Amino acid sequence: MQCVVDLKLRVEKLDVKMVPGGAGSEGLGPGPGQESKEDREERVLAMLGIVGTMLNLLVIIFVYIYTTV
């Protein structure tokens, strides 16, 4: 019986550490639903990168068509 209780306590302790925002994640940043400023900036920069890539592709296609005509 003691072994079962000890195992249960170890599993619960491990469970708490694996949950984002749990007891073992003080240095891991905000949990779900708590967006940090850096995360928002990274998403904006990623979107700008995607838009810039698409615009570059359009320019390349336009220049290719213009030079072949």
Phi, psi and omega in degrees: 000319179299323180294320180294317180294317179297317179296319179298318179295321178295319179294317179297319179296318178295320179300317182295323181288333184272351180276129177300130182082009181280191186294330184266010187240047180294321184267008184267000178093192184289153179275190180296140181084357180240079184286129178272166181295324180294321179297318180296317179297320180296321179293321179295316179295323178295318179295319178297322177296319179294315179297317179298321178296318180294320178296320177298318178297319177297318179296317179298316179296316180298315180294321178297315179295317182296321183281338180271345181274000000 
